[in-house]
Structure formats: structure tokens, C-alpha cells
Amino acid sequence: MIAIEKSALKVAKEKQAEFVINVVKTPVCCSIGAISTVSAELCRKFQDPNQKYSAYSFEGVNIYVSNELEVKEKASIYKRAGIPGLGHFFGVRGIIPKQRDI
């Protein structure tokens, strides 16, 4: 189960939006490859035609998590402190990139 903290839940309901949780891969020097981080954003009417996301719900708000991510037992979405005029920023706890065998 994924919980949404109160302030993030309020924003999602006001905007009638859904959370989409993705993995973002940032290339690093040639010997390391890439660093994977988790990103959370709001989206209206998210569609997943290729079924690359797992669907969850919390208090009427849909949450879509990339299949490249692993959801831990106590996962949550929270609202980060933002900069006025740039919109809302969200963070994620308990959702991590899946480990790949080398």
C-alpha cells in the first residue's frame, strides 16, 4: 500500500490529478553507467497503453508506479517545500529502483 500525506493529498484532490511515480536514469562517467532516482509528479488523466505501471489508490487518488520500481511495505508520497511560482514538488519514501543482476 502507498499512503499519500495530507498536504500532497490535498493538492492532488484540488487539481483532480493522479500521481505518476517514475524512475529517472542520469548518465554518469563511463565506468559507472547511470544513477537511478525516483520521481513523483501529478498528471491528469494518465494513460498506460503499454501496461508499464502498477496501479494503486489512496483515498480516491490514483497512483501509478513504474514496473521498474519496487514498492516497500511503508511507502508514501509527500509534498516538498517549493519555490513560489514554480508549482508543487513531491517526494517519495519506500519506493526504490529494482536491483538488476549484472
Disulfide bonds with the S-S distance in Angstrom:
none
